[in-house]
Each structure stands twice: as structure tokens, then as C-alpha cells.
């Protein structure tokens, strides 16, 4: 899904984070949003997701202005670290977003296994999420996000708590996801920013 942000202002108290900001995010590509801390990377993702309402400007999906609720319905957020249920199995966690679409349990678990294979976790499908490492939990979060089948995936500093090996694995996984959704990654990690097919630098 093509995203356009047009002339957006976002202010928190006396602090203006985005001013007259405009950008386009190509459909089914990965865009890396870079910049120092405080430059507005997370704020921009929040605006796209409908979590933050700008004081001025508009956000368009496929050339049409969208409401906050409309943006929420089309986006899925990949948080830093874990959004898993630690006492449930990895496959159960991956199936949650699939089940939310109304699929029967058997089909949801089958799709969840496909997603776990995509992120390199299918061998851990029956393990409890509490046993996973930080990098594995981040990959599980991406599997859940893709299970929603929403056209926009937003990831805020997904490698923030990962070591070099896990960041490399995550970068490879993101590369494999090209073409499956419009993915926007906010990161200052050069290993992940190289994954993007385009880069948007904030100051």
C-alpha cells in the first residue's frame, strides 16, 4: 500500500517534532527511516499508524486521505523486544493474529507454521515463548505481524536490544519480506538501514 505524508506538523507541548513534513513510502517496499534520537522517527511511525494525530497535514493511503481509525485498521506495529505471551507456545503466539482474522484453529496453526519457517523459528514451534532469546522474540513479533495480513508493517528500532548475530539474522529476514507488505523501519543501525530499498533521513 502506497503511503503519503503531506505537510505534517506534530507538536508535544512546546516542542515541535515534525514541521511541514512530507514523504512518500513506496508500496510493498522496505523504507528505512534514519536519524539521531529525537529527530522524530518514532513519531512519524505513530502518525502513520494512527497512534498520533498531527496538528496539521494529512496522511494518504493509495492516494486517499485516511482517518486515525482507518490507519489503525491497515497497519500493524512491531515493538522493540517482545509482545508475546510467555506461557504459550511459539506456534500459538504466531497464530494469534491469524485467528483474529477468523480462520479456524487448524488453518491458523498451519499458517502460523509457515510464518515461523519464514523467520527461522519453525523448529521451536512447540517451545514456550518464555524460553526464546531476545532476537528470537523479535523474529516471532514479525511472524505475528505478517499473520495479520495488514498491508503496512511498522517496526520501531527492532534491533535495539539485539547482538550482532541476531541483528544480522533479522536483516536477512527483512530482506526476504520484500514485496510482501509496505514495511517502514525506524532505526539508526546501519545493518538494518541497508535492508531498505529506500532511505528517509530525518534531522
C-alpha positions, 0 to 999 in steps of 0.5 A, spaced: 500 500 500 502 506 497 503 511 503 503 519 503 505 524 508 503 531 506 505 537 510 505 534 517 506 538 523 506 534 530 507 538 536 508 535 544 507 541 548 512 546 546 516 542 542 515 541 535 517 534 532 515 534 525 514 541 521 511 541 514 513 534 513 512 530 507 514 523 504 512 518 500 513 510 502 513 506 496 508 500 496 510 493 498 517 496 499 522 496 505 523 504 507 528 505 512 527 511 516 534 514 519 536 519 524 539 521 531 534 520 537 529 525 537 529 527 530 522 524 530 522 517 527 518 514 532 513 519 531 512 519 524 511 511 525 505 513 530 502 518 525 502 513 520 499 508 524 494 512 527 497 512 534 498 520 533 494 525 530 498 531 527 496 538 528 496 539 521 497 535 514 494 529 512 496 522 511 494 518 504 493 511 503 493 509 495 492 516 494 486 517 499 486 521 505 485 516 511 482 517 518 486 515 525 481 509 525 482 507 518 490 507 519 489 503 525 485 498 521 491 497 515 497 497 519 500 493 524 506 495 529 512 491 531 515 493 538 522 493 540 523 486 544 517 482 545 509 482 545 508 475 546 505 471 551 510 467 555 506 461 557 504 459 550 507 456 545 511 459 539 506 456 534 500 459 538 503 466 539 504 466 531 497 464 530 494 469 534 493 474 529 491 469 524 485 467 528 483 474 529 482 474 522 477 468 523 480 462 520 479 456 524 484 453 529 487 448 524 488 453 518 491 458 523 496 453 526 498 451 519 499 458 517 502 460 523 507 454 521 509 457 515 510 464 518 515 461 523 519 457 517 519 464 514 523 467 520 527 461 522 523 459 528 519 453 525 523 448 529 521 451 536 514 451 534 512 447 540 517 451 545 514 456 550 515 463 548 518 464 555 524 460 553 526 464 546 532 469 546 531 476 545 532 476 537 528 470 537 522 474 540 523 479 535 523 474 529 516 471 532 513 479 533 514 479 525 511 472 524 505 475 528 505 481 524 505 478 517 499 473 520 495 479 520 495 480 513 495 488 514 498 491 508 503 496 512 508 493 517 511 498 522 517 496 526 520 501 531 528 500 532 527 492 532 534 491 533 535 495 539 536 490 544 539 485 539 547 482 538 550 482 532 548 475 530 541 476 531 541 483 528 544 480 522 539 474 522 533 479 522 536 483 516 536 477 512 529 476 514 527 483 512 530 482 506 526 476 504 519 480 506 520 484 500 514 485 496 510 482 501 507 488 505 509 496 505 514 495 511 517 502 514 523 501 519 525 506 524 532 505 526 539 508 526 543 501 525 546 501 519 545 493 518 538 494 518 538 501 514 541 497 508 535 492 508 531 498 505 530 499 498 529 506 500 532 511 505 528 517 509 533 521 513 530 525 518 534 531 522 
